């Protein structure tokens, strides 16, 4: 079985400060990891994904994520937070395994950037 | 262009009504999905269509009936719903569902459903 954990329900950060939203995963096989963002009353927007190769993945809106195989983590980061980054963030995983092809989402982290 | 469109944006229906949700994509994707999302929770997979054929039904009650008329369209027919079915219904698409499972799912804006 595959699973994703987002240990923080809520993250608050001041505008201009760096932000990190944490994600750890558990899969058998090679993981394919995704980050999505959801603004209020909207669908999920794709931010970035890790497939293979460089452990640092750059995505939309200045976000990046670092894949760490030994720690089974895929934390989302941004060097300087904006108030407009305030939203609900979901980490998701799919495993290279015939029995578990579908996206498994974490529980979500509400990011609030304070002006 | 990675746009998935959904109509209507909002829907209020009684428990005896019949209604349909519509989803459309023109990205040439051959996999389409329905998800249900409750407030502040992650999306829950309901159905997966691959090449216009239903490939996954996550034990969804029969009052939800999906349909894929062609490769660009996905419908969700609703009948005799319960108040607990009130939620945001999200459609998504991806190039395919095969191995390796690296394809990105692109989501529509959702239909917010209220069942009275």
Interface residues (C-beta under 8 A of the other chain):
Chain A: X30 X32 X34 X36 X41 X42 X43 X44 X45 X46 X49 X51 X88 X90 X94 X95 X96 X98 X101 X102 X103 X105 X106 X107 X108 X110
Chain B: X2 X4 X6 X40 X41 X42 X43 X45 X48 X56 X90 X92 X97 X98 X99 X100 X101 X102 X104 X105 X106 X107 X108 X109 X110 X112
